[in-house]
Amino acid sequence: MRGAILAGGQARRYEGRAKGLEPVGGIRILDRLVEAFREAFGALPLLVANDPEACTWRPDLRITPDLHPGAGTLGGLYTAVAAAPAPVVCAAWDMPFVNAALLRRLAAGLERHDAFLPASEGRRGMEPLCAAYGPACRRPMEDAIARGDLRAISFHSAVDVGILPLGEIRRFGDPAVMFLNVNTPEDRTRAEAEWQRASSR
């Protein structure tokens, strides 16, 4: 089992800065995720990143750029699956509260499914950017990219997809917090508030 952190695109939606390098609770989001993956699987994750400065972010990480540049989120997921090449658990690099227990549970879902995603209350009803993908996803992902369907879930009809219910996800934390994306300064303010709240408990 491998972990992969997806920095995606040029990774600079946060006012032109690399958003995964923003601190939450005094620790960069990227570093938080690296430690969560190390705790979950006992190894450093792969970093999927196109930014030419990525090699300076964490020199200890193996870095690979998108194998299909311009293929968006699906391209990042495909790169993680192809580069692993073992089963892989992916997380977007702007999620500061993803934890090791959730990552391990997602990995366990691949024992019965080709892809295993947590349910969410978002528009998709699931979280493709914090999910587990097995090698069987590679060809269907390639096919979806080839036909220009770059949705993160575009290949799901061609594989066995399992969903981790919200009730079980809550064993690992509040889904609204764990899947919080820090895309804007306002998001970071909210993340800091959540970190302070958790620290006070």
N, C-alpha and C positions, 0 to 999 in steps of 0.2 A: 504494500500500500504506500502510495506517495501522496504528498500534499503539494498543492500549487496555489500560489498567490497571483491573482490576475491584476496587473497594473493597467493594461488595456490602452489602446490608442496612444496619444501622447501624454496621457495621465495628468493633464493640466487644466481640468475644469474648475479647479478651486482658485479663482482669480489669477489664472495664469501660472499657478504654482503646482508642484507635484503633491496632490492631496494626501497621498498615503504617508508623506513625510511630516504632516501636521501632527503636533502632539495632542494627546488627550490624557489628562492626569499626569502630565510631565513626561510621557513616553510616546514616541512616534507610533502611529497606527501600524505601520509596517512592522515595527519591532514587536508590538503586541501580538500580531498575527504569527510571526515567526515563532515566538515562544509557545503559542497555542498549538501550532503544528508539531513543534519539537516535543511538547508534553504528550500530545496525542499519539504520535507514531515513532518517537525516538530518533527522528532524523530531520534535517533541515528541508524545508520545502523548495520546490522549484519556483523561480520568479519569472512570469511571462510579462515582458516589458519591451516596448519599442523605443523608449526614451534613450538617447545616446549617453545620458548621464547615469543610467541605471546601474552600471558597474560600480559606481561610487556610493550607492545607497547602502548596500550590504555586501561588501567584497567577499563574504563567506558564502554567498548564495550562488547556485548555478542559475544563469540567466539565459533565456531564449526569447528572441523576438517572435512575433506572429508568423506562422508558416504561410498564412494567406493574408498578407497586408490588405487592409481595407475591408476585411470581412466582419468587422465589428465584434460584438460580444461573442457570437458563435465562433468567430475566428480564434478568439482567446481560449474558449473552451476546447476547441479542436486541437490547438497547439498543446495545451496541457495533456490531453489524452494521448496525442501522438508522441510527445516528448517523454512521457512517464517511463516506459510504455505500460507499466503495471496499472491496475486500478488506481484512480486518483480522486482525491477530495479537493475541490476547488473553493476558494473564497476570494471575493473582490477585495482589493487592498484598501478600500475606504470603509470597512466594517470593523470598528475598534472593539466590539464586544463579543465577537465569535469566540467560543471557548472550546477547550480540548474535549470535554465530555460530549458536546454536540458533534464535533468532527468525528469522534470514534463511533458514535451511533450512526452517522451517515455512512461511514465506511462499512459497518456491519450490514447495512441494507443491501450491499452488493452481493451478499451471499445468495440472495433470491432474485435480484433484479439486475438489469443492465445499467440502469441509472436510478438513483435514489435521491429525491429532493424533499426538502421540508415544505410543508404547507405554509401559506402566509395569508394575511388579510389584505395583501396588495392586489393590484389589478390583474396579475397573472394567476393568483391563487396559489402560487408556489414561488420558491426562491431558487432560480437556476444558477445564481452566482454565489450560492453557498450550498454545494451539492456534491454528490459522489457519482463518478462515471467510470464504467468498465470499458475494456478494450472493444467490446462489441459496438460501442457508440461511434467508433472512428469512421467506418465506411458510411453510415447514414449521415454523419456530420459532413463528410466530404461531398456526398450527393446533394445535400441541402445547399452547401456553398456553391456548388457547380450550377445549380438552377437559380441562384440568386436570392434564395429565401434565407435571410440572415437572422431571423428571429432565434433567440436562445433556445426556444422549444420546438423549432421547426422540424427536427428529426425524431421527435418523440413517437410518432405513429409507427416508426420502423423498429423500435426497440421496446423491451419490457421495462416500463417505468413504474417505480414504487414511490408512494408519497408517505412521508412521516407526518402523522396527524398533529394538529396544533395542541391537542391535549397532552401528547407525549413530549412535544417540544418544550412545553412549559415546565417539564421536569428539569430542564437545563437552564432556564431563565425566561424572562419576558420576551416573546418573539419581537415585539415592537422595538425593544432595545437591542437584542442580538443582531437584528437585521437592519439596524440603523446605518444609513450611508451618509458619510460626511462629504457632501458635494459643495456646500456653501459655508460661509462664516456662521450663518444662522444654525446650520446643522452641527457645526463644531461647538457652538454655545450650548446647544441641547445636549451634545455628547458629554461636555464638561459637567453639566448639571447632573446627568445620569451617573457619571463617575463619582461625583461628590456624594450623591444620594447613596450609592452602593458602599462607598467608603465609610460613611457615617453609620451604616448598619453593621 
